[in-house]
């Protein structure tokens, strides 16, 4: 599979001298691909560090014990639910250890966890996370926060071929929060372990998985009115964005330069937030390709 990712600093962050607070990472444990993207909470000064800890933890823990392609839906669902809880716990443990080491003491209190660091302290590194484990025809997802995910299905076609990216369909399987929804939980939120979303899908035509930080919503998702649908239909994945992304990465053999150019292009002016995308694609979009 082609695996690629890129982050672009948001215009608003660049204007005020704030570093990129997104992070992404990939791993390829035998026979599977792990994707992770994290979005640091903008109001927390150390959230960029929290985002990097999130993707590191996700790739480490989601890369072990991955079910085989012959496993059933129950096995996959139970595995990602257990691994998802482990990722949330693992992130919090890593944050507490980091903060305690930096503080150099071991104060304790009723609301404090291991190493004397409270949940409120961990909020300094607040971040959202979306992760996926791709082992076609299976894909398993974990989400805490407001990142989103899309899957690609269909023949796809050879890069630059007659069928082109239009033959490949895109589906928003992990939507971002809608206006009016309750505020999203983050990895540092109370009860984050219980609020983490996990699910699996099986599709013999699965040809790609794409994860993105919420800053990409303005460039990668269409308002339903574009398709003649009512607002209640919610955002829809842009076939132009995802089809172009898949076609460019297949043509480049996975070189991330086209992805960075896409994120930094004129359309990115619609958002001031950081933009991060990470994806895994079948080499020619065909279910029979490795």
C-alpha positions as CSV (number, residue, x, y, z in Angstrom):
1,X,0.0,0.0,0.0
2,X,1.0,3.6,-0.5
3,X,1.3,5.4,2.9
4,X,1.7,9.2,3.0
5,X,1.1,12.1,5.3
6,X,1.7,15.9,5.6
7,X,1.1,18.8,7.9
8,X,0.8,22.5,6.9
9,X,0.9,25.3,9.4
10,X,-2.4,27.2,9.4
11,X,-2.4,30.8,8.2
12,X,-3.7,32.1,11.5
13,X,-1.0,30.2,13.4
14,X,1.6,31.5,11.0
15,X,0.4,35.1,11.4
16,X,0.6,35.0,15.2
17,X,3.9,33.0,15.4
18,X,2.3,29.9,16.8
19,X,3.8,26.6,15.8
20,X,1.8,23.8,14.1
21,X,-0.2,21.9,16.8
22,X,-1.1,18.9,14.6
23,X,0.9,15.7,14.4
24,X,0.7,12.5,12.4
25,X,2.5,9.2,12.3
26,X,2.2,5.9,10.5
27,X,3.4,2.3,11.2
28,X,3.5,-0.8,9.1
29,X,3.3,-3.8,11.4
30,X,3.4,-7.0,9.2
31,X,0.3,-7.1,7.0
32,X,-1.4,-4.0,8.3
33,X,-1.0,-0.2,8.2
34,X,-1.6,2.0,11.2
35,X,-2.5,5.7,10.6
36,X,-2.8,8.4,13.3
37,X,-3.5,12.1,13.2
38,X,-3.8,14.3,16.3
39,X,-4.9,17.9,16.7
40,X,-3.6,19.9,19.7
41,X,-6.2,22.1,21.4
42,X,-5.3,25.6,20.3
43,X,-5.8,27.3,23.7
44,X,-3.3,25.0,25.4
45,X,0.3,26.0,25.0
46,X,1.7,22.5,25.2
47,X,-0.9,20.8,23.1
48,X,1.5,20.2,20.2
49,X,3.5,17.9,22.5
50,X,0.3,16.2,23.5
51,X,-0.5,15.6,19.9
52,X,2.9,14.0,19.2
53,X,2.4,11.8,22.3
54,X,-1.0,10.8,21.0
55,X,0.2,9.6,17.6
56,X,3.2,7.9,19.1
57,X,1.0,6.0,21.6
58,X,-1.6,5.1,18.9
59,X,0.9,3.6,16.5
60,X,2.7,1.7,19.2
61,X,-0.4,0.1,20.8
62,X,-2.5,-0.3,17.6
63,X,0.3,-2.1,15.9
64,X,0.1,-5.2,18.2
65,X,-2.2,-8.2,18.0
66,X,-4.0,-7.0,14.8
67,X,-6.6,-9.6,13.8
68,X,-6.1,-11.4,10.5
69,X,-8.2,-10.9,7.4
70,X,-10.1,-14.1,8.1
71,X,-11.2,-12.9,11.6
72,X,-14.9,-12.1,12.0
73,X,-16.5,-8.8,12.9
74,X,-16.8,-9.7,16.6
75,X,-13.1,-10.3,16.9
76,X,-12.2,-7.0,15.1
77,X,-14.7,-5.0,17.1
78,X,-13.5,-6.4,20.5
79,X,-9.9,-5.9,19.5
80,X,-10.3,-2.2,18.5
81,X,-12.4,-1.4,21.6
82,X,-9.8,-2.9,23.9
83,X,-6.9,-1.2,22.0
84,X,-8.8,2.1,21.9
85,X,-9.1,2.1,25.7
86,X,-5.4,1.2,26.0
87,X,-4.4,4.1,23.8
88,X,-6.4,6.6,25.9
89,X,-4.9,5.2,29.1
90,X,-1.4,5.0,27.5
91,X,-1.5,8.6,26.5
92,X,-2.6,9.8,30.0
93,X,0.2,7.7,31.6
94,X,2.8,9.2,29.2
95,X,1.6,12.7,29.9
96,X,1.6,12.2,33.6
97,X,5.1,10.7,33.5
98,X,6.4,13.6,31.4
99,X,4.9,16.3,33.7
100,X,6.0,14.6,36.9
101,X,9.6,14.2,35.5
102,X,9.6,17.9,34.6
103,X,8.2,19.0,37.9
104,X,10.6,16.8,39.9
105,X,8.3,16.0,42.8
106,X,5.6,13.5,43.8
107,X,2.8,15.5,45.3
108,X,-0.4,13.6,45.8
109,X,-4.1,14.4,46.3
110,X,-7.5,12.9,45.9
111,X,-7.8,14.0,42.2
112,X,-4.3,13.0,41.3
113,X,-3.3,10.0,39.3
114,X,0.0,8.1,39.0
115,X,3.2,10.1,39.8
116,X,1.2,12.8,41.6
117,X,-0.1,14.6,38.4
118,X,-3.7,15.5,38.3
119,X,-6.1,15.3,35.3
120,X,-6.2,19.1,35.3
121,X,-2.4,19.1,34.8
122,X,-2.8,16.7,31.9
123,X,-5.1,19.2,30.3
124,X,-2.1,21.3,29.5
125,X,-1.4,18.9,26.7
126,X,-5.0,18.4,25.5
127,X,-5.3,16.9,22.0
128,X,-7.8,15.0,19.8
129,X,-6.9,11.9,18.0
130,X,-8.1,9.8,15.1
131,X,-6.4,6.5,14.2
132,X,-7.1,3.7,11.8
133,X,-5.7,0.2,11.3
134,X,-6.0,-0.8,7.7
135,X,-5.8,-4.5,6.7
136,X,-8.1,-4.8,3.6
137,X,-10.8,-5.7,3.4
138,X,-10.9,-4.5,7.0
139,X,-10.4,-1.1,8.6
140,X,-10.7,-0.3,12.3
141,X,-11.1,3.2,13.6
142,X,-10.5,5.0,16.9
143,X,-11.5,8.6,17.5
144,X,-11.4,11.0,20.5
145,X,-12.0,14.6,19.5
146,X,-12.9,16.4,16.2
147,X,-10.6,14.8,13.6
148,X,-12.4,13.0,10.7
149,X,-12.0,10.0,8.4
150,X,-12.9,9.0,4.9
151,X,-12.7,5.6,3.1
152,X,-12.3,5.1,-0.6
153,X,-13.8,2.2,-2.5
154,X,-14.0,1.1,-6.0
155,X,-11.8,0.3,-9.0
156,X,-9.9,3.6,-9.0
157,X,-8.0,2.9,-12.2
158,X,-4.4,3.4,-13.1
159,X,-3.0,6.9,-12.4
160,X,-3.9,9.1,-15.3
161,X,-6.0,6.3,-16.9
162,X,-9.3,6.7,-18.6
163,X,-11.3,5.7,-15.6
164,X,-9.4,8.2,-13.4
165,X,-10.2,9.0,-9.8
166,X,-13.9,9.6,-10.6
167,X,-14.4,5.8,-10.6
168,X,-13.4,5.7,-7.0
169,X,-16.0,6.6,-4.4
170,X,-15.4,8.4,-1.1
171,X,-17.4,7.9,2.1
172,X,-17.3,10.0,5.3
173,X,-17.2,7.3,7.9
174,X,-15.9,9.4,10.8
175,X,-17.6,12.8,10.6
176,X,-16.4,15.9,12.5
177,X,-18.8,17.4,15.1
178,X,-21.7,19.4,13.6
179,X,-22.7,22.9,14.8
180,X,-24.9,22.5,17.8
181,X,-23.3,19.2,18.8
182,X,-21.9,18.9,22.4
183,X,-18.2,19.9,22.6
184,X,-16.0,17.1,21.6
185,X,-14.0,15.2,24.2
186,X,-10.2,15.2,24.1
187,X,-7.7,12.7,25.4
188,X,-7.4,14.7,28.6
189,X,-11.2,15.1,29.2
190,X,-12.8,13.4,32.2
191,X,-14.2,10.1,31.0
192,X,-12.3,10.2,27.7
193,X,-11.9,6.4,27.9
194,X,-15.7,6.0,27.8
195,X,-16.2,8.7,25.2
196,X,-13.7,7.2,22.7
197,X,-15.4,6.0,19.5
198,X,-14.3,2.7,18.0
199,X,-15.8,0.8,15.0
200,X,-14.8,-1.5,12.2
201,X,-15.9,-1.9,8.6
202,X,-15.4,-4.6,6.0
203,X,-15.6,-3.9,2.3
204,X,-14.0,-6.1,-0.4
205,X,-13.7,-2.9,-2.6
206,X,-11.8,-1.0,0.1
207,X,-9.1,1.0,-1.7
208,X,-8.0,3.6,0.8
209,X,-8.4,5.3,4.2
210,X,-7.8,9.0,4.8
211,X,-7.6,10.7,8.2
212,X,-7.6,14.5,8.6
213,X,-7.4,17.1,11.4
214,X,-10.5,19.4,11.7
215,X,-8.7,22.2,10.0
216,X,-9.1,20.3,6.7
217,X,-12.9,20.3,6.9
218,X,-13.2,23.5,4.9
219,X,-11.2,22.2,2.0
220,X,-12.0,18.5,2.1
221,X,-15.7,18.4,2.9
222,X,-18.7,19.8,0.9
223,X,-21.8,21.5,2.3
224,X,-24.8,19.3,1.5
225,X,-26.2,22.1,-0.6
226,X,-23.5,21.4,-3.2
227,X,-25.3,18.1,-3.8
228,X,-28.8,19.6,-3.6
229,X,-29.3,18.1,-0.1
230,X,-30.7,19.8,3.0
231,X,-28.4,20.9,5.8
232,X,-29.5,18.0,8.0
233,X,-27.6,15.7,5.6
234,X,-24.4,17.0,7.1
235,X,-21.0,17.5,5.5
236,X,-20.0,15.2,2.6
237,X,-16.5,14.3,1.4
238,X,-15.4,16.2,-1.6
239,X,-14.8,13.8,-4.5
240,X,-12.5,16.4,-6.1
241,X,-10.3,16.7,-3.0
242,X,-10.1,13.0,-2.2
243,X,-10.0,11.8,-5.8
244,X,-7.2,14.3,-6.6
245,X,-5.3,13.3,-3.5
246,X,-5.5,9.6,-4.3
247,X,-4.6,10.2,-8.0
248,X,-1.6,12.4,-7.2
249,X,-0.2,10.1,-4.5
250,X,-0.5,7.0,-6.8
251,X,1.2,8.9,-9.6
252,X,4.0,10.0,-7.4
253,X,4.5,6.6,-5.8
254,X,3.7,7.9,-2.4
255,X,5.9,11.0,-2.5
256,X,4.1,13.4,0.0
257,X,5.0,16.6,-2.0
258,X,1.7,16.6,-3.9
259,X,-0.2,16.3,-0.7
260,X,1.7,19.2,0.9
261,X,1.0,21.3,-2.2
262,X,-2.7,20.4,-2.0
263,X,-3.0,21.4,1.6
264,X,-1.0,24.6,1.1
265,X,-2.9,25.6,-2.1
266,X,-5.3,28.5,-2.6
267,X,-8.2,26.5,-1.1
268,X,-6.4,26.4,2.2
269,X,-7.1,30.2,2.6
270,X,-10.6,29.2,3.7
271,X,-9.2,28.1,7.1
272,X,-6.7,29.6,9.5
273,X,-6.1,26.3,11.3
274,X,-3.4,23.8,10.8
275,X,-4.1,21.1,8.1
276,X,-2.9,17.5,8.4
277,X,-3.8,14.5,6.3
278,X,-2.5,10.9,6.5
279,X,-3.6,8.1,4.3
280,X,-3.1,4.5,3.1
281,X,-4.0,3.7,-0.5
282,X,-4.0,0.6,-2.6
283,X,-1.3,1.1,-5.2
284,X,-3.8,1.3,-8.2
285,X,-7.0,1.5,-6.2
286,X,-7.8,-2.1,-7.1
287,X,-8.9,-4.6,-4.4
288,X,-6.5,-7.1,-5.9
289,X,-3.4,-4.9,-5.5
290,X,-1.2,-5.2,-2.4
